[in-house]
Amino acid sequence: MTKSELIAQLAMENPHLRQQDVEAIVATIFEEITAALSRGDRVELRGFGAFSVKRRDPRQGRNPRTGETVAVSAKGVPFFKPGKELREIVNGGPPQSKPAAQKRAPAPAPGGGQGAVPGAASGKPQRLGAG
């Protein structure tokens, strides 16, 4: 799919948006991803994947025509790592839905005092909520 095909598809699926608005939205998203990568930031789109920049060290290369040794400078190369859901869809179907987290009653605080947080005295970070 090309950028223009993406814009046309989004405009068709969202008739309440003008095509010029869809073009501006798509262009803005791409510009923001590009700007973040140029700053060296990582862009993560949950369920889709993550864009990052991998650094390549300088090295000695060869001119394939003459065989002459050429110095290749260090550079950044854009890299995309697909997310788990995208990989599952590409490899054979919809992603497996996760069962809803079961809620449990909180454990009583040690010592029976109200407001006591288990593990708070240890100084270890606590995990909040069902995970």
C-alpha positions as CSV (number, residue, x, y, z in Angstrom):
1,M,0.0,0.0,0.0
2,T,1.3,3.4,-0.9
3,K,0.8,6.6,1.0
4,S,-1.8,7.8,-1.5
5,E,-3.6,4.5,-1.3
6,L,-3.6,4.8,2.6
7,I,-5.0,8.3,2.4
8,A,-7.7,7.2,-0.1
9,Q,-8.7,4.2,2.1
10,L,-8.9,6.3,5.3
11,A,-10.9,9.0,3.5
12,M,-13.3,6.3,2.2
13,E,-13.7,4.8,5.7
14,N,-14.2,8.2,7.3
15,P,-16.7,10.1,5.1
16,H,-17.1,12.8,7.7
17,L,-13.5,13.9,7.0
18,R,-12.4,15.8,3.9
19,Q,-9.6,14.2,1.9
20,Q,-7.4,17.2,2.5
21,D,-7.8,16.7,6.3
22,V,-6.9,13.0,6.0
23,E,-3.8,14.0,4.0
24,A,-2.8,16.4,6.7
25,I,-3.3,13.8,9.4
26,V,-1.2,11.2,7.7
27,A,1.5,13.7,6.8
28,T,1.6,14.9,10.4
29,I,1.9,11.4,11.8
30,F,4.8,10.6,9.4
31,E,6.5,13.9,10.2
32,E,6.3,13.3,13.9
33,I,7.7,9.8,13.6
34,T,10.5,11.1,11.4
35,A,11.3,14.0,13.8
36,A,11.4,11.7,16.8
37,L,13.7,9.3,15.0
38,S,16.0,12.1,13.9
39,R,16.3,13.2,17.6
40,G,17.3,9.6,18.5
41,D,13.9,8.8,20.2
42,R,12.1,5.6,20.0
43,V,8.5,5.6,18.7
44,E,6.2,2.8,20.0
45,L,2.7,2.1,18.7
46,R,1.2,-0.5,21.0
47,G,0.0,-3.6,19.1
48,F,1.7,-2.4,15.9
49,G,5.4,-2.1,16.6
50,A,8.3,0.2,17.5
51,F,10.5,2.4,15.3
52,S,14.0,3.1,16.5
53,V,17.4,4.1,15.1
54,K,20.3,1.6,15.1
55,R,23.8,3.0,14.9
56,R,26.3,1.6,12.5
57,D,30.0,2.1,13.3
58,P,32.4,3.4,10.7
59,R,34.1,0.7,8.7
60,Q,36.2,0.0,5.6
61,G,34.2,-0.9,2.5
62,R,35.1,-1.8,-1.0
63,N,34.1,-0.2,-4.3
64,P,32.6,-3.2,-6.1
65,R,33.6,-1.9,-9.5
66,T,37.3,-1.2,-8.8
67,G,37.9,-3.2,-5.6
68,E,39.4,0.0,-4.0
69,T,39.0,0.3,-0.3
70,V,36.7,3.1,0.8
71,A,36.0,4.6,4.2
72,V,32.3,4.3,5.2
73,S,31.4,6.8,7.9
74,A,29.2,6.0,11.0
75,K,25.5,6.4,10.4
76,G,22.0,5.8,11.8
77,V,19.7,3.3,10.2
78,P,15.9,3.4,10.8
79,F,14.7,0.1,12.3
80,F,11.2,-1.3,12.8
81,K,10.3,-4.1,15.2
82,P,6.8,-5.4,14.8
83,G,4.6,-5.9,17.9
84,K,3.3,-9.2,19.0
85,E,-0.3,-8.6,17.7
86,L,1.0,-7.6,14.3
87,R,3.2,-10.7,14.1
88,E,0.3,-12.9,15.1
89,I,-2.0,-11.4,12.5
90,V,0.6,-11.7,9.7
91,N,1.4,-15.3,10.6
92,G,-2.0,-16.7,10.5
93,G,-4.9,-15.0,12.0
94,P,-6.2,-12.7,14.6
95,P,-4.3,-12.1,17.8
96,Q,-5.3,-14.3,20.7
97,S,-7.5,-12.3,23.1
98,K,-6.3,-12.2,26.7
99,P,-8.7,-13.4,29.4
100,A,-10.0,-10.5,31.6
101,A,-7.9,-10.0,34.7
102,Q,-9.7,-11.6,37.7
103,K,-10.1,-9.2,40.6
104,R,-9.1,-10.4,44.0
105,A,-9.8,-9.0,47.4
106,P,-6.7,-7.3,48.7
107,A,-4.7,-9.2,51.3
108,P,-5.0,-8.0,54.8
109,A,-2.2,-5.7,55.9
110,P,0.5,-7.2,58.1
111,G,0.0,-6.3,61.8
112,G,-3.7,-5.7,61.1
113,G,-3.3,-1.9,61.1
114,Q,-5.2,0.2,58.6
115,G,-3.3,2.0,56.0
116,A,-0.3,-0.4,56.1
117,V,1.1,-1.3,52.7
118,P,2.6,-4.7,52.3
119,G,6.3,-4.5,51.5
120,A,6.4,-0.8,52.1
121,A,8.9,-1.1,54.9
122,S,11.3,-3.0,52.6
123,G,11.7,0.0,50.3
124,K,11.0,-2.2,47.3
125,P,8.7,-0.8,44.6
126,Q,5.2,-2.1,44.7
127,R,3.2,-3.3,41.7
128,L,-0.3,-1.8,41.7
129,G,-3.4,-3.3,40.3
130,A,-4.0,-6.6,38.6
131,G,-1.3,-7.4,36.2
